Amino acid sequence: MIMNELAVFLLRTKAIDDLPLIVSIVSIVASILLTATKSGEKQRNVVLITLTGILCVACFGISAITIHYNNEYSLVPDIYGMTYDDALSSLRNVGLDGRLALASTNEDLANADTRVVWQSKEAGSIIDKGSNVMFVIDDNFALESFPLSAFTTAEEPNTTGREWYWDADKSEENWEIKVPINQFSVQGSTKILNGVYKYSGAVFTLDLYSTDMNSILSEIIDQTCAQYAPDLSIADMYLIGKLIPAGDTNQSALDSFSTSLTHGIMILPKYLMEGKYQFAFCLCDKDGNSYEWRHAIMVVSNEDWTSVTP
């Protein structure tokens, strides 16, 4: 416990960078102590020499421990909000490997508005040097600066009493799924980005829809694996799911949502509206292997609901 706290302290304070200065100061102090010895004052000299020895041993010990921890462990940087290149550079600078999860869902990693919204290792934690840190990129991160809080909203309680449900055309590997909106809704309209973006209709904030949508997405994952990869042990794998707005009128920045139904994380839009979405997910095992699928999801109103089952 003490050694772990010492490792955290040394890495967080970047003691390795100050090591030459520490050694120089100790050398100067040791020289002063030895210079202060006087012939004929045996007791005084013994004390000074002893202090010098203790100081040198302590300096050597701290140096050895600092070098050891710096060679063996890394302090995980906070890469939230960074571009793809900056995130990789930040991880490499501390001896960690970066891995972009669900890379196929990103259209242009060079775009300045494309930023990290989730990382697999907590920022500030201590992990083995050379470890892999996965992260997820949001192409709509710029909308973080223009949240849909501009909506004039009014919450309306669910009067149907029905749970969320879904239906899918499973004739192809990439399913076409429909999910009707039928619980809490927030009605509103907004105009942002100098009038480029307009929307009027039912809107769900993340806190209202995440639990229900998570249940639906978890069912989709279970059924996908049962159909295409029945031998996978999902319980022993880490899940990364990402629901991505795919239409022109339902764009929203993403946010991470820890799921208790599966071991992993869901990356969901901060605002769920009617429109087209892509649901991509990957399952990662302990050996670093990953298995990825993608389905199309259409969020519709109850009035527009029709079954898509062939």
Secondary structure, 3 states (H helix, E strand, C coil): CHHHHHHHHHHHCCHHHHHHHHHHHHHHHHHHHHHCCCCCCHHHHHHHHHHHHHHHHHHHHHHHHHHHHHHHEEECCCCCCCCHHHHHHHHHHCCCEEEECCHHHCCCCCCCCCEEEEECCCCCCEEECCCEEEEEEECCHHHHHCCHHHCCCCEECCCCCCCCCCEEECCCCCCEEEEEECCCEEEEEEEECCCCEEEEEEEEEHHHHHHHHHHHHHHHHHHHHHHHCCCCCHHHCEEEEEEEECCCCCCCCEEEEEECCCCEEEEEECEEECEEEEEEEEEECCCCCEEEEEEEEEEEEHHHCCCCCC
